Amino acid sequence: MSGFFDADGHVYELDYQLIEYFDPPFRGKKELLRQPLINSGDGWHRISLGVSRGQGSMMAGEITAKMWIDALDEIGLDGTVLYPTLGLNIGQVRDPEWAAIVARGYNNWLHDKFLTASARLKGIAVLPIQSPSQAAEELRRAVTQLGMVGVLMPAAGVNRLLGDPFYYPIYDAAQELDVTISVHTGGVPQLDLRFFDRLIDVRCLQHPIGQMHQMVHLMFSGVFDRYPNLRMAFLESGSAWVLCMLERMQREYEHWRALVPDLKREPKEHLKSARLFFEAELEDELLPYTVQVLGDKGLVFASDFPHFTRPAQISQSLKRFQDRPDLSDDTKRRILGENARRLYKIDQMQ
């Protein structure tokens, strides 16, 4: 089996690097570094916790294009699609003009430092979603001038849920350009996490809860019907939460469909349509049932490198996945590469 492709890798965008790619008058202004360009917002200093528990080497320093290419070679991947780290929190920026400056600078930096280094490295653009008109403009620039294969819509930390018509200009542009909208977890979902005094509790809930919020709102707001050709990915939460949402949304739709006139197809039809994509955790025991319910054309492999993963660990996970007796070879091939290529419209020969 070959042709593996990673649907979700990451970069570490460091503030001192990004300011060199900002538009004037902010370019290179070191006084900007007195505060984080984007605040993570949940109160947990993850790097300190990693260092204190001997995990600092996985999160140390700068991640370069060469490091990523070396990792691809070691793991045996054809390529990856790169997502931000702090940029996942772009929805928490209060000032729309500042969000536009940061998003544009990040996209310039990613293109210059990674996308020009190798065709194996693809990019997801960060957008100033606080201003949909500016976001649509940046989406067009990022795709047509910088070669991005998709754009980020944060699953958490947003002031309006993603089914709001406020965001339609972004979805209009994405469907027109035939690029992916990626709902990626990160940041603080619309859930009071202050009751928890351990990061591990927060981590268990933070990612899937954010995705559940967005999925329900997008579904019942009729966004999937309004944009029938738009591919959307829901990443970094696995896929087990989708089974829960299918059951809950279908049940409530059968009782309360009169409340959602913009939803033209049943929730289960959209979830099984193969144009909504979800991360397949390679060692998820429920994965065969997920395939049985949703099909295998909307599930993708995501390395999450370098977030708490090393190339050797990813290689071992891939080997164990290929040896699983409860999934067919065709399903494994789709999850490990074919689906990601279709999601991002990446040619097999690239």
Secondary structure, 3 states (H helix, E strand, C coil): CCCCEEEEEECCCCHHHHHHHCCCCCCCCHHHHHCCCCCCCCCCCHHHHHHHCCCHHHHCCCCCHHHHHHHHHHHCCCEEEEECCHHHHHHHCCCHHHHHHHHHHHHHHHHHHHHCCCCCEEEEECCCCCCHHHHHHHHHHHHHCCCCCEEEEECCCCCCCCCCHHHHHHHHHHHHHCCEEEEECCCCCCCCCCCCCCHHHHHHHHHHHHHHHHHHHHHHCCHHHHCCCCCEEEECCCCHHHHHHHHHHHHHHHHHHHHCCCCCCCHHHHHCCCCEEEECCCCCCCHHHHHHHHCCCCEECCCCCCCCCCHHHHHHHHHHHHCCCCCCHHHHHHHHHHHHHHHHCCCCCC
